[in-house]
Amino acid sequence: MSQTVRLNAAWDRAFFEARAAALRGEAPIGACLVKDGQIIASAGNRTLEDRDPTAHAEILVIREAARKLSDERLTGCDLYVTLEPCAMCAGAISHARVRRLYYAAEDEKGGAVENGPRFFSQKTCHHKPEVYGGIRASEAATILRDFFRSRR
């Protein structure tokens, strides 16, 4: 039972970060990193705010967690993301040795896990996390669709 509560807390935090990003005018993508049932880091996209094309939610969370844990290897950590990671983020997830990746909506255009280059399936990928996609996908898709519809 407590495992389910922690899982929901991680997803809730990732979705909170996605909605907060949207309110800042950023693409509404959120991420949360968990180790031993504790949330270590969470963030939403900040590419516009930081004027940094690498400031995707996943990258920000990996950087913060590595700082907090004083380790560039995030073994034993699980990452929850509201959208399928792009190639840059998939590379960072692999290099950080994240144990498990959970993502909500697929990204047919920019995703690199189940779509596009399928980063973790490449022979050159040094570490492949366990991957679970499609969790709360309709909720994430609605947030993204509403955000981009409002910008047109």
C-alpha positions as CSV (number, residue, x, y, z in Angstrom):
1,M,0.0,0.0,0.0
2,S,2.7,2.5,0.9
3,Q,4.5,1.7,-2.4
4,T,1.4,2.9,-4.3
5,V,1.2,6.1,-2.2
6,R,4.9,6.9,-3.1
7,L,4.3,6.1,-6.7
8,N,1.3,8.5,-6.8
9,A,3.2,11.2,-5.0
10,A,6.0,11.0,-7.7
11,W,3.4,11.2,-10.5
12,D,1.5,14.0,-8.7
13,R,4.8,16.0,-8.4
14,A,5.7,15.5,-12.0
15,F,2.3,16.7,-13.1
16,F,2.4,19.7,-10.7
17,E,5.7,20.7,-12.3
18,A,4.2,20.3,-15.8
19,R,1.3,22.6,-14.9
20,A,3.7,25.1,-13.3
21,A,5.8,25.2,-16.4
22,A,2.7,25.9,-18.5
23,L,1.9,28.8,-16.2
24,R,5.4,30.2,-16.9
25,G,4.8,29.9,-20.7
26,E,7.1,26.9,-20.9
27,A,6.2,23.6,-22.6
28,P,4.2,21.8,-20.0
29,I,6.6,18.9,-19.2
30,G,7.4,17.9,-15.6
31,A,9.8,15.4,-14.1
32,C,10.4,13.9,-10.6
33,L,13.3,11.7,-9.5
34,V,12.8,9.2,-6.6
35,K,15.3,7.2,-4.6
36,D,14.3,4.8,-1.8
37,G,10.7,6.1,-1.9
38,Q,11.8,9.7,-1.3
39,I,11.5,12.5,-3.9
40,I,15.0,13.8,-4.5
41,A,14.3,16.4,-7.2
42,S,11.5,17.7,-9.4
43,A,11.3,20.3,-12.1
44,G,9.4,21.5,-15.1
45,N,10.8,22.7,-18.4
46,R,12.8,26.0,-18.1
47,T,14.3,26.5,-21.6
48,L,12.7,29.9,-22.0
49,E,13.3,31.2,-18.4
50,D,16.9,30.0,-18.3
51,R,17.6,30.8,-22.0
52,D,19.0,27.3,-22.2
53,P,18.0,24.8,-24.8
54,T,19.1,22.0,-22.5
55,A,16.9,23.0,-19.6
56,H,14.4,20.2,-20.1
57,A,12.7,18.9,-17.0
58,E,14.6,15.6,-17.1
59,I,18.0,17.3,-17.4
60,L,17.2,19.7,-14.5
61,V,16.1,16.9,-12.3
62,I,19.2,14.8,-13.1
63,R,21.5,17.8,-12.3
64,E,19.7,18.6,-9.0
65,A,19.7,14.9,-7.9
66,A,23.3,14.4,-8.7
67,R,24.2,17.5,-6.7
68,K,22.0,16.4,-3.7
69,L,23.3,12.9,-3.7
70,S,26.9,14.0,-4.5
71,D,27.1,11.4,-7.2
72,E,26.9,11.6,-11.0
73,R,25.5,8.0,-11.0
74,L,21.9,7.9,-10.1
75,T,21.7,4.1,-9.7
76,G,18.8,3.0,-7.7
77,C,16.8,6.1,-8.8
78,D,13.5,6.2,-10.7
79,L,12.5,9.0,-13.0
80,Y,8.9,10.0,-13.7
81,V,8.3,12.2,-16.7
82,T,5.0,13.5,-18.2
83,L,6.3,13.1,-21.8
84,E,8.5,10.6,-23.5
85,P,12.1,11.9,-23.3
86,C,13.9,13.3,-26.4
87,A,17.2,12.0,-27.5
88,M,19.2,14.5,-25.4
89,C,17.3,13.5,-22.3
90,A,17.5,9.8,-23.1
91,G,21.2,10.2,-23.3
92,A,21.4,11.9,-20.0
93,I,19.2,9.2,-18.4
94,S,21.5,6.6,-19.7
95,H,24.7,8.3,-18.6
96,A,23.3,8.9,-15.2
97,R,22.5,5.2,-14.9
98,V,18.8,5.9,-13.8
99,R,17.3,2.5,-12.8
100,R,13.7,3.0,-14.1
101,L,12.1,5.5,-16.4
102,Y,8.3,6.0,-16.2
103,Y,6.7,8.3,-18.8
104,A,3.2,9.4,-19.4
105,A,2.4,10.5,-23.0
106,E,4.3,9.3,-26.1
107,D,5.9,11.9,-28.3
108,E,5.7,10.8,-31.9
109,K,7.5,13.8,-33.1
110,G,10.4,14.3,-30.6
111,G,10.4,11.2,-28.5
112,A,13.5,8.9,-28.5
113,V,12.4,6.0,-26.3
114,E,9.5,4.3,-28.2
115,N,9.6,6.7,-31.1
116,G,12.3,8.2,-33.3
117,P,15.8,6.8,-32.7
118,R,14.7,4.5,-29.8
119,F,17.9,5.5,-27.9
120,F,17.9,2.6,-25.4
121,S,17.8,0.0,-28.2
122,Q,20.9,1.2,-29.9
123,K,24.1,-0.8,-29.6
124,T,26.0,2.3,-28.5
125,C,23.7,2.8,-25.5
126,H,25.8,1.9,-22.4
127,H,23.0,1.7,-19.9
128,K,19.3,1.0,-20.5
129,P,16.8,1.7,-17.7
130,E,13.7,-0.3,-17.3
131,V,11.1,1.6,-19.2
132,Y,7.4,1.9,-18.5
133,G,5.3,4.2,-20.8
134,G,1.8,5.2,-21.1
135,I,1.0,5.8,-17.4
136,R,-1.5,8.7,-17.1
137,A,-1.0,9.3,-20.8
138,S,-4.4,10.9,-21.5
139,E,-3.9,13.4,-18.6
140,A,-0.5,14.4,-20.0
141,A,-1.8,14.6,-23.6
142,T,-4.6,16.9,-22.4
143,I,-2.2,19.3,-20.7
144,L,0.0,19.4,-23.7
145,R,-2.9,19.8,-26.2
146,D,-4.6,22.6,-24.1
147,F,-1.3,24.4,-23.8
148,F,-0.4,24.4,-27.5
149,R,-4.0,25.1,-28.5
150,S,-4.0,28.2,-26.3
151,R,-0.8,29.5,-28.1
152,R,-2.3,29.3,-31.6
